[in-house]
Amino acid sequence: MKKVILSYIEKVPALSPTIAKIVTLTSNDTSSAVDLVQAIKLDPALTAKVLNLINSSYFGMPQEVTSINRAIILLGMNTIKNLALSAEVLSSFNPSKGALFNVDKFWQHSLACAISAKLIAKRIIADPVKREEYFITGLIHDIGKIFFIKHFARDYLSMVKKVGSADNLNHKERLLFTMDHSEVGALIAEKWALPPDLVMAIRLHHEKVVKNETSFLPAAIYISNIYCKTNGFGDEIGMMAMQPPDDHDWNRLKLQKSDEAEILSCLPEKVEEAKVFLQVRS
């Protein structure tokens, strides 16, 4: 089974040439805003989606932004990169009506995790460029579930229905497929040439204890995932009885459980503002 899964991962479409170019440019310190503008403008549909996101209530721009040039000045190259990458990922998975699972619930959970992770990043990361990685990691942390549903829909969804409240979804996935959605998602992110910290966070987003942590990102995604699932933003795929983040979880970020309310109390409002992200799937 593992060989079959790896062969399917090999066939996962690469990021579009435009997105691949954008990711490369923003990873190169010598690239300029002009280079990024030229890359995005090669794809008019992507340009329109990015501007649509920028002008949503989530960003609260005082005036309408009508050009990518202006957007980069206001938000920075890395934010624009992640908006483009978000639009690409969301658009690439848009099943027809009659999908065998609740697609909107899945992406709402993913979006809530993205926003939660960025809210956490604002508290613990000084560099605004690095904060953007938290958003995109939260958005795609469960992309491995999409992979299983796409390639093994009947077996996977049948297994999900049998997962009890005391069961561990990842464990059940490994029993059936030899790999779990965290590992598959990390391999897909690697194929897309996304940053190593992002790949690691996807691989570890269900791990409560991680030895020798060198980045806050895995802990932030772990907390975001379980916080969202215990506060009304679950994906309904393999629902389990989950405990909210505890002192140990927040201590991984050098924070306290008492900081949780201040950091994440605005999550429902932010998710509502950011639902424009879900509209780019159309």
Secondary structure as UniProt FT lines:
FT   HELIX           2..10
FT   HELIX           17..26
FT   TURN            29..30
FT   HELIX           33..41
FT   HELIX           44..54
FT   TURN            57..60
FT   HELIX           68..75
FT   HELIX           77..92
FT   TURN            97..98
FT   HELIX           103..124
FT   HELIX           128..140
FT   TURN            141..142
FT   HELIX           143..161
FT   TURN            165..166
FT   HELIX           169..177
FT   HELIX           181..191
FT   TURN            192..193
FT   HELIX           196..203
FT   TURN            204..206
FT   TURN            211..212
FT   HELIX           217..229
FT   TURN            230..232
FT   HELIX           247..251
FT   TURN            252..254
FT   HELIX           257..259
FT   HELIX           260..264
FT   TURN            265..266
FT   HELIX           267..273
FT   TURN            274..275
FT   HELIX           276..279
FT   TURN            280..281
//
